[in-house]
Amino acid sequence: MNMSVLKCLPGLVFFFNSATILKAQEHPKLDAFFKKMAETRQFSGNVLVAENGKVVFRGSYGYADFVTHQPNRADISFPIASISKTITATAVLQLAEKGKLTVNDPVSRHLSGFPYAVTIRQLLSHTSGLPPYNAFFKSALAKDPKRIFTNTDFLPAVMQEKPALIYEPGSSGNYDNVNYLVLALIIEKLSGKSYPAYIQEHILKPAGMTHTRFMPLSDQFNTDTLRHYAFPHLYRGLFDEAPVRSNTIPYVRDYWRTFAVVGFGEYISTVDDLLRYDQALYENRLLKPQTLKQSFDVVRLNDGKPQPQLFGLGWEIEADSSHGKAVYHSGAATGLSSVLIRNIDKHQTVILFDNCHFNAHETGDLAMKILNGESIPLPKYSIAREYGIALQKNGADAARTLLKELMRDTVRYQLSESEMNQLGYDFLGTSNPYHMPERQLYAQALETFQLNTEFFPASWNAYDSYGEALLKAGQADKAAEMYKRSIELNPDNKGGKKALEEILEKKKNGNR
């Protein structure tokens, strides 16, 4: 019952503004790729591709605000989310160059009372083993659910709560915002300036980033009055025709109002300003060459193995080096993703954001491949998405008719088992991470899962998912049949075996 993460797929509404394509003729293959991405409703945002500091492709697609239909434009600002971590890391490495710290320093040397044997290097590379920041505020939040937590509250909470580490520092790796919250505290302690003031003076100003500004997530998700701004949007499922603004979701607003902590995702910028940042790094206006080289080397764990996610000091290193060494950082927020990819061997840069999909890194990687001459198949429309919308609006018979028609058009449409599976779970309503009103459309879910077993009869997962849906719909006998078929195809399906045993046990006891 694997559910792929496809929660932010586009609906029928999309917008392509060819007037915002500048210099597209310099790279027709990138032009064709992003046009098709927009047409097939897989991209809504801005993209900039540069080589040796020169822009070779730029494009804007979709809406900055799907409610007012304000289009994305080349100069529009967007949340860069965790790309902000590279800015934090740059600030820390600047302080190292000034002799105020070394990356091997224990955090306790700079933050008195910090109780864990964690180093600055481990924070930068996500190998500290610290639990998420929520764990440190758990008791205080229980006492006062309306309390707002800031970075100032963190160190006292650490010393009071001291939850157990996830693992011994340096023995493993897991990406977590808490590491960069602690780094922001160190920046403030050693510089004598507030975190945003230091970043403004020592990074944004020397890089010429005049359109980049600090905006805490608590503000990003609690305002709708910004102009020239790409609002994050969320498609709840494959059968939704239109997205909702993320800042209209109460759970999202309340979460970031409560946790007003910073250091890991608070900047909004433009693709051109991020190019200025990129060029400032290349030209060593922010850090020395040897420091940058160190930050682009994969950190080794205590046992000598590479950090599992291939993190250096603030940057992640691409596993694929067929076109040269590339480093990157992606960013994600509720309803938005972004990425900055830097091929440091070839001085190539890809910058993009998408304000209603979660696949910016994957899209950016494809753009980098095209830039380097690889042949990439043009995107196709999702049959699962079109079918799901028709099923919800027009019923099973009309949806099946449409499905047969689309399947004949293999040039423009593709059928994906994982997308059909995800569509079934969207109808089933089993995943609701944003605490939105429940949607449990069992009839549509069963229809979708059944179709998936027809299209992919050799897939154990298709039968397993159909069995789960049948069980939730109260059809235990038929669910048992599906689980049996799934186990026949995959004898190692432990989840299916457990579900089948429970069904048979209830049947044996006369409790269906």
C-alpha positions as CSV (number, residue, x, y, z in Angstrom):
1,M,0.0,0.0,0.0
2,N,2.7,2.4,-1.0
3,M,1.4,6.0,-1.5
4,S,3.7,8.1,-3.6
5,V,3.9,11.8,-2.6
6,L,1.8,13.5,-5.3
7,K,-0.2,15.8,-3.1
8,C,0.4,19.0,-5.1
9,L,-0.5,18.1,-8.7
10,P,-2.1,20.7,-10.9
11,G,-5.7,21.1,-11.9
12,L,-7.3,22.2,-15.1
13,V,-6.5,25.8,-14.5
14,F,-3.1,26.9,-15.8
15,F,-1.5,29.9,-17.4
16,F,1.4,30.3,-19.8
17,N,2.7,33.8,-20.5
18,S,5.0,33.7,-23.5
19,A,5.7,37.4,-23.1
20,T,7.8,36.7,-20.1
21,I,10.1,34.3,-21.9
22,L,13.3,36.2,-22.5
23,K,16.2,35.0,-24.7
24,A,14.4,31.6,-25.1
25,Q,15.7,31.5,-28.7
26,E,19.1,30.9,-27.2
27,H,18.0,27.5,-25.9
28,P,15.0,26.1,-27.9
29,K,15.1,22.8,-26.1
30,L,14.7,24.4,-22.7
31,D,11.9,26.5,-24.2
32,A,10.1,23.4,-25.5
33,F,10.5,21.5,-22.3
34,F,9.1,24.2,-20.0
35,K,6.3,25.0,-22.4
36,K,5.3,21.4,-22.3
37,M,5.6,21.3,-18.5
38,A,3.2,24.2,-18.3
39,E,0.8,22.8,-20.9
40,T,0.6,19.4,-19.1
41,R,0.1,21.2,-15.8
42,Q,3.3,20.1,-14.1
43,F,4.9,23.5,-13.6
44,S,3.8,26.9,-12.4
45,G,6.5,29.3,-11.5
46,N,9.7,31.0,-12.7
47,V,12.9,29.4,-14.1
48,L,16.3,30.9,-14.9
49,V,19.2,29.0,-16.5
50,A,22.6,30.6,-16.7
51,E,26.0,29.6,-18.0
52,N,29.2,31.5,-17.0
53,G,27.0,34.1,-15.4
54,K,25.0,34.7,-18.6
55,V,21.3,34.0,-18.7
56,V,20.6,31.6,-21.5
57,F,16.9,30.9,-20.7
58,R,14.3,32.5,-18.6
59,G,10.6,31.7,-18.3
60,S,7.4,32.4,-16.3
61,Y,4.4,30.2,-16.2
62,G,1.1,29.9,-14.3
63,Y,-0.3,32.2,-11.7
64,A,1.3,33.9,-8.7
65,D,-2.2,34.0,-7.3
66,F,-4.7,31.5,-8.6
67,V,-7.6,33.4,-7.0
68,T,-7.0,36.7,-8.8
69,H,-5.3,35.1,-11.8
70,Q,-2.2,37.3,-11.3
71,P,0.4,35.7,-13.5
72,N,3.9,34.8,-12.5
73,R,6.4,37.3,-14.0
74,A,10.1,37.4,-14.3
75,D,10.5,39.9,-11.4
76,I,8.1,38.3,-9.0
77,S,9.2,37.4,-5.4
78,F,8.7,33.9,-4.0
79,P,9.7,32.1,-0.7
80,I,13.0,30.4,-1.3
81,A,12.3,28.2,1.8
82,S,15.3,26.1,2.7
83,I,17.6,27.6,0.1
84,S,17.8,30.1,3.0
85,K,20.0,27.4,4.8
86,T,22.8,28.1,2.4
87,I,22.7,31.7,3.4
88,T,22.9,30.7,7.1
89,A,25.7,28.3,6.3
90,T,27.6,31.1,4.4
91,A,27.3,33.4,7.5
92,V,28.7,30.7,9.8
93,L,31.6,30.0,7.4
94,Q,32.3,33.8,7.2
95,L,32.6,33.8,11.0
96,A,35.0,30.9,10.7
97,E,37.1,32.8,8.2
98,K,37.2,35.7,10.7
99,G,38.5,33.4,13.4
100,K,35.5,33.6,15.6
101,L,34.8,29.9,15.4
102,T,35.9,26.6,13.8
103,V,33.5,24.2,12.3
104,N,34.8,21.5,14.7
105,D,33.9,23.6,17.8
106,P,31.4,22.1,20.1
107,V,28.2,24.1,20.2
108,S,28.6,24.5,24.0
109,R,31.7,26.6,23.4
110,H,29.5,29.4,22.0
111,L,26.1,28.7,23.5
112,S,26.6,28.3,27.3
113,G,24.5,25.5,28.8
114,F,23.9,23.6,25.5
115,P,23.8,20.1,26.9
116,Y,24.7,18.0,23.8
117,A,28.2,17.0,22.5
118,V,27.3,18.4,19.0
119,T,29.7,20.3,16.8
120,I,29.1,23.1,14.4
121,R,30.1,20.8,11.5
122,Q,27.4,18.4,12.5
123,L,24.8,21.1,12.6
124,L,25.8,22.3,9.1
125,S,25.7,18.8,7.7
126,H,22.6,17.5,9.4
127,T,24.5,14.9,11.4
128,S,23.8,16.2,14.9
129,G,21.1,13.8,16.0
130,L,19.1,16.6,17.5
131,P,15.3,15.9,17.6
132,P,13.0,18.4,15.9
133,Y,12.6,21.8,17.6
134,N,9.0,20.8,18.5
135,A,10.3,18.3,21.0
136,F,12.0,21.1,23.0
137,F,8.8,23.1,23.4
138,K,6.4,20.2,24.1
139,S,5.9,20.8,27.8
140,A,5.6,24.6,27.5
141,L,3.1,24.2,24.7
142,A,1.0,21.7,26.8
143,K,0.8,24.3,29.5
144,D,0.0,27.2,27.2
145,P,-1.3,26.1,23.8
146,K,-1.5,29.8,22.6
147,R,2.1,30.5,23.4
148,I,4.4,31.8,20.5
149,F,7.9,30.4,20.5
150,T,10.9,32.2,19.1
151,N,14.6,31.5,18.9
152,T,15.0,33.3,22.2
153,D,13.0,30.5,23.9
154,F,15.0,27.7,22.4
155,L,18.2,27.5,24.6
156,P,16.2,27.7,27.9
157,A,13.9,25.0,26.6
158,V,16.9,22.8,25.6
159,M,18.4,23.0,29.1
160,Q,15.0,22.3,30.7
161,E,13.7,19.6,28.5
162,K,16.8,17.9,27.2
163,P,15.1,15.2,25.1
164,A,17.2,12.3,24.0
165,L,19.2,12.6,20.8
166,I,18.0,10.5,17.8
167,Y,21.4,9.0,17.4
168,E,25.0,9.7,18.5
169,P,26.2,12.9,16.9
170,G,28.1,12.1,13.7
171,S,26.9,8.5,13.5
172,S,24.1,9.1,11.0
173,G,22.3,11.9,9.2
174,N,18.8,13.3,9.0
175,Y,17.7,16.6,7.5
176,D,16.1,18.8,10.2
177,N,15.5,22.5,10.5
178,V,16.5,22.5,14.2
179,N,20.2,22.4,13.1
180,Y,19.9,25.8,11.4
181,L,17.9,27.3,14.3
182,V,20.9,26.6,16.5
183,L,23.3,28.0,13.9
184,A,21.3,31.3,13.8
185,L,21.8,31.6,17.6
186,I,25.5,31.1,17.1
187,I,25.6,33.8,14.4
188,E,23.9,36.2,16.7
189,K,26.1,35.4,19.7
190,L,29.4,35.8,17.8
191,S,28.5,38.7,15.6
192,G,26.6,40.8,18.2
193,K,23.9,41.4,15.6
194,S,20.4,40.0,15.0
195,Y,20.3,37.1,12.5
196,P,18.6,39.2,9.7
197,A,20.8,42.2,10.4
198,Y,24.0,40.1,9.9
199,I,22.7,38.5,6.7
200,Q,21.7,41.9,5.3
201,E,25.1,43.4,6.0
202,H,27.4,40.6,5.1
203,I,25.6,38.6,2.4
204,L,22.7,40.3,0.8
205,K,24.4,43.7,0.5
206,P,27.8,42.5,-0.9
207,A,26.0,40.2,-3.3
208,G,23.8,43.0,-4.6
209,M,20.6,41.2,-3.6
210,T,18.3,44.2,-3.5
211,H,15.1,42.2,-4.0
212,T,15.7,39.7,-1.2
213,R,14.3,40.2,2.2
214,F,13.7,38.5,5.5
215,M,10.2,37.4,6.1
216,P,9.5,34.8,8.9
217,L,7.3,31.9,8.0
218,S,4.9,33.2,10.7
219,D,4.4,36.2,8.4
220,Q,4.6,34.3,5.1
221,F,1.6,32.2,6.0
222,N,-0.4,34.8,7.8
223,T,-0.7,37.5,5.2
224,D,-2.5,37.8,1.8
225,T,-1.8,41.5,1.1
226,L,1.6,41.1,-0.6
227,R,2.1,42.4,-4.1
228,H,4.5,41.1,-6.8
229,Y,4.6,37.8,-4.8
230,A,4.0,34.2,-5.7
231,F,1.7,32.8,-3.1
232,P,2.2,29.0,-2.4
233,H,-0.9,27.0,-3.4
234,L,-2.0,23.5,-2.6
235,Y,-3.8,20.9,-4.6
236,R,-5.2,18.4,-2.1
237,G,-5.5,15.6,-4.5
238,L,-5.4,14.4,-8.1
239,F,-9.1,15.0,-8.6
240,D,-9.1,18.6,-7.6
241,E,-9.5,21.1,-10.4
242,A,-8.3,24.2,-8.6
243,P,-5.8,24.8,-5.7
244,V,-6.2,26.7,-2.5
245,R,-3.8,29.2,-1.1
246,S,-1.7,27.7,1.6
247,N,-2.2,30.7,3.8
248,T,-6.0,30.0,3.9
249,I,-5.5,26.6,5.6
250,P,-6.0,27.2,9.4
251,Y,-3.6,24.4,10.5
252,V,-0.7,25.9,8.4
253,R,-1.4,29.4,9.7
254,D,-1.6,28.4,13.3
255,Y,1.5,26.2,13.1
256,W,3.8,28.9,11.9
257,R,2.2,31.5,14.2
258,T,3.1,29.2,17.1
259,F,6.6,28.3,16.0
260,A,8.0,31.7,15.0
261,V,11.6,30.3,14.9
262,V,14.1,31.3,12.2
263,G,17.4,30.4,10.6
264,F,16.2,27.8,8.0
265,G,13.6,29.2,5.6
266,E,12.7,32.9,6.1
267,Y,13.8,34.6,2.9
268,I,11.9,35.7,-0.1
269,S,13.7,36.5,-3.3
270,T,13.6,36.5,-7.1
271,V,15.4,34.2,-9.6
272,D,17.6,37.2,-10.6
273,D,18.6,37.9,-7.1
274,L,19.5,34.3,-6.5
275,L,21.7,34.5,-9.6
276,R,23.4,37.5,-8.0
277,Y,24.0,35.3,-4.9
278,D,25.3,32.5,-7.2
279,Q,27.7,34.9,-8.9
280,A,28.9,36.3,-5.6
281,L,29.9,32.8,-4.6
282,Y,31.6,32.1,-7.9
283,E,33.5,35.5,-7.6
284,N,34.5,34.8,-4.0
285,R,32.9,38.0,-2.7
286,L,31.3,36.1,0.2
287,L,33.7,33.3,1.0
288,K,37.3,32.3,0.1
289,P,37.8,29.6,-2.5
290,Q,39.2,27.1,0.0
291,T,36.2,27.6,2.3
292,L,33.7,27.0,-0.6
293,K,35.6,23.9,-1.6
294,Q,35.3,22.5,1.9
295,S,31.6,23.2,2.0
296,F,31.1,21.3,-1.2
297,D,32.7,18.1,0.0
298,V,30.4,15.4,1.4
299,V,30.8,15.1,5.1
300,R,32.0,11.8,6.5
301,L,30.3,10.1,9.4
302,N,32.2,8.7,12.4
303,D,32.7,5.4,10.6
304,G,34.0,7.1,7.5
305,K,30.9,6.5,5.4
306,P,29.4,9.5,3.5
307,Q,26.5,11.5,5.0
308,P,23.5,9.5,3.8
309,Q,21.9,12.5,1.9
310,L,25.4,13.6,0.6
311,F,25.4,16.9,2.5
312,G,28.5,19.1,2.8
313,L,28.5,22.2,5.0
314,G,25.2,23.7,4.0
315,W,25.1,22.3,0.5
316,E,23.9,19.0,-0.8
317,I,26.0,17.3,-3.5
318,E,24.4,15.8,-6.6
319,A,24.9,12.0,-6.8
320,D,25.1,12.2,-10.6
321,S,28.4,13.8,-11.7
322,S,28.2,12.7,-15.3
323,H,28.2,16.4,-16.4
324,G,30.5,17.6,-13.7
325,K,30.2,18.2,-9.9
326,A,27.0,19.9,-9.0
327,V,25.8,21.2,-5.6
328,Y,22.4,22.4,-4.7
329,H,19.8,23.1,-2.1
330,S,16.1,22.7,-2.6
331,G,13.4,24.4,-0.6
332,A,9.8,23.3,0.2
333,A,6.9,24.9,2.0
334,T,3.2,24.0,2.1
335,G,2.3,24.5,-1.6
336,L,5.7,25.6,-2.9
337,S,9.1,24.1,-3.9
338,S,12.3,25.8,-5.1
339,V,15.8,24.9,-6.0
340,L,19.3,26.4,-6.7
341,I,21.6,24.0,-8.6
342,R,25.2,25.0,-9.3
343,N,27.4,22.9,-11.6
344,I,30.6,24.2,-10.2
345,D,32.8,22.4,-12.8
346,K,31.0,24.1,-15.7
347,H,29.8,27.3,-14.1
348,Q,26.2,26.4,-14.9
349,T,23.2,27.5,-12.8
350,V,19.6,26.5,-12.6
351,I,17.2,28.4,-10.4
352,L,13.5,27.8,-10.2
353,F,10.4,27.9,-8.0
354,D,7.0,26.3,-8.4
355,N,4.2,27.6,-6.4
356,C,1.9,24.6,-6.6
357,H,4.1,21.5,-7.0
358,F,6.7,19.8,-4.8
359,N,9.1,18.7,-7.6
360,A,11.4,21.7,-8.1
361,H,14.6,19.7,-7.6
362,E,13.5,17.0,-10.1
363,T,12.5,19.6,-12.7
364,G,15.7,21.5,-12.1
365,D,17.8,18.4,-12.6
366,L,16.1,17.8,-16.0
367,A,16.8,21.4,-17.0
368,M,20.5,20.9,-16.1
369,K,20.5,17.7,-18.3
370,I,19.0,19.6,-21.2
371,L,21.6,22.3,-20.8
372,N,24.3,19.7,-21.1
373,G,22.9,18.1,-24.3
374,E,20.9,15.2,-22.9
375,S,17.8,14.2,-24.7
376,I,14.8,14.4,-22.3
377,P,11.3,13.1,-23.4
378,L,8.8,15.9,-23.4
379,P,6.3,15.7,-20.5
380,K,2.8,14.1,-21.1
381,Y,-0.6,14.7,-19.5
382,S,-1.6,12.6,-16.6
383,I,-4.4,10.2,-17.4
384,A,-4.9,9.5,-13.7
385,R,-5.6,13.2,-13.1
386,E,-8.0,13.6,-16.0
387,Y,-9.8,10.4,-15.0
388,G,-10.0,11.5,-11.4
389,I,-11.6,14.8,-12.2
390,A,-14.1,13.2,-14.6
391,L,-15.0,10.5,-12.0
392,Q,-15.7,13.1,-9.4
393,K,-17.7,15.3,-11.6
394,N,-19.5,13.0,-14.0
395,G,-19.5,9.5,-12.5
396,A,-17.9,6.2,-13.2
397,D,-19.4,5.5,-16.7
398,A,-18.4,8.8,-18.2
399,A,-15.0,8.6,-16.6
400,R,-14.3,5.2,-18.0
401,T,-15.3,6.4,-21.5
402,L,-12.9,9.3,-21.2
403,L,-10.2,6.9,-19.9
404,K,-10.4,4.7,-22.9
405,E,-10.2,7.7,-25.2
406,L,-7.1,9.1,-23.5
407,M,-5.3,5.8,-23.4
408,R,-5.4,5.7,-27.2
409,D,-3.5,9.0,-27.3
410,T,-0.1,7.7,-26.2
411,V,1.6,10.7,-27.7
412,R,0.2,13.2,-25.3
413,Y,-1.1,11.1,-22.4
414,Q,0.5,8.5,-20.1
415,L,-1.0,6.1,-17.5
416,S,1.0,5.6,-14.3
417,E,0.3,2.9,-11.8
418,S,1.6,5.0,-8.9
419,E,-0.6,8.0,-9.9
420,M,-3.7,5.8,-10.2
421,N,-2.8,4.4,-6.8
422,Q,-2.4,7.9,-5.3
423,L,-5.7,8.9,-6.9
424,G,-7.4,6.0,-5.1
425,Y,-5.9,7.1,-1.7
426,D,-6.9,10.7,-2.4
427,F,-10.5,9.6,-2.8
428,L,-10.2,7.3,0.2
429,G,-9.2,10.3,2.4
430,T,-6.6,8.4,4.4
431,S,-4.0,11.2,4.3
432,N,-4.9,14.7,5.6
433,P,-1.6,16.2,7.0
434,Y,-3.1,19.8,6.9
435,H,-6.2,18.9,9.0
436,M,-8.6,20.0,6.3
437,P,-12.2,18.9,6.1
438,E,-12.4,15.1,5.7
439,R,-13.1,13.7,2.2
440,Q,-13.9,9.9,2.2
441,L,-15.3,9.1,-1.2
442,Y,-15.3,5.3,-1.0
443,A,-17.2,4.6,-4.2
444,Q,-14.7,6.6,-6.3
445,A,-11.8,5.1,-4.4
446,L,-13.0,1.5,-5.0
447,E,-13.6,2.2,-8.7
448,T,-10.1,3.6,-9.0
449,F,-8.3,0.9,-7.2
450,Q,-10.2,-1.8,-9.1
451,L,-9.2,-0.2,-12.4
452,N,-5.6,-0.2,-11.3
453,T,-5.6,-3.9,-10.7
454,E,-7.1,-4.3,-14.2
455,F,-4.4,-2.2,-15.8
456,F,-1.6,-3.6,-13.8
457,P,-2.5,-7.2,-12.9
458,A,1.0,-8.2,-12.1
459,S,1.4,-5.5,-9.4
460,W,1.1,-6.8,-5.8
461,N,0.8,-3.3,-4.5
462,A,-2.3,-2.6,-6.7
463,Y,-4.1,-5.5,-5.1
464,D,-2.9,-4.6,-1.6
465,S,-4.2,-1.0,-2.0
466,Y,-7.5,-2.3,-3.3
467,G,-7.8,-4.6,-0.4
468,E,-7.2,-1.8,2.1
469,A,-9.9,0.3,0.4
470,L,-12.4,-2.6,0.5
471,L,-11.7,-3.2,4.1
472,K,-12.3,0.5,5.0
473,A,-15.6,0.3,3.0
474,G,-16.7,-2.7,5.0
475,Q,-16.2,-5.4,2.3
476,A,-14.0,-7.7,4.3
477,D,-14.6,-10.9,2.2
478,K,-13.6,-9.2,-1.0
479,A,-10.7,-7.5,0.7
480,A,-9.4,-10.9,1.8
481,E,-9.4,-12.0,-1.9
482,M,-7.4,-9.0,-2.9
483,Y,-4.9,-9.5,-0.1
484,K,-4.5,-13.2,-1.1
485,R,-3.8,-12.2,-4.6
486,S,-1.2,-9.6,-3.5
487,I,0.6,-12.2,-1.3
488,E,0.7,-14.6,-4.2
489,L,2.5,-12.0,-6.2
490,N,4.7,-10.9,-3.4
491,P,5.2,-13.5,-0.6
492,D,7.2,-10.9,1.4
493,N,4.1,-8.6,1.7
494,K,4.1,-8.5,5.5
495,G,1.5,-5.8,5.8
496,G,-0.9,-7.8,3.5
497,K,-0.3,-11.0,5.5
498,K,-1.1,-9.2,8.8
499,A,-4.3,-7.6,7.3
500,L,-5.4,-11.0,5.9
501,E,-4.8,-12.7,9.2
502,E,-6.9,-10.1,11.1
503,I,-9.8,-10.5,8.5
504,L,-9.7,-14.3,8.8
505,E,-9.6,-14.2,12.6
506,K,-12.6,-11.9,12.8
507,K,-14.5,-14.1,10.4
508,K,-13.6,-17.1,12.5
509,N,-15.0,-15.4,15.6
510,G,-18.1,-14.5,13.7
511,N,-17.3,-10.7,13.8
512,R,-17.3,-9.3,10.4
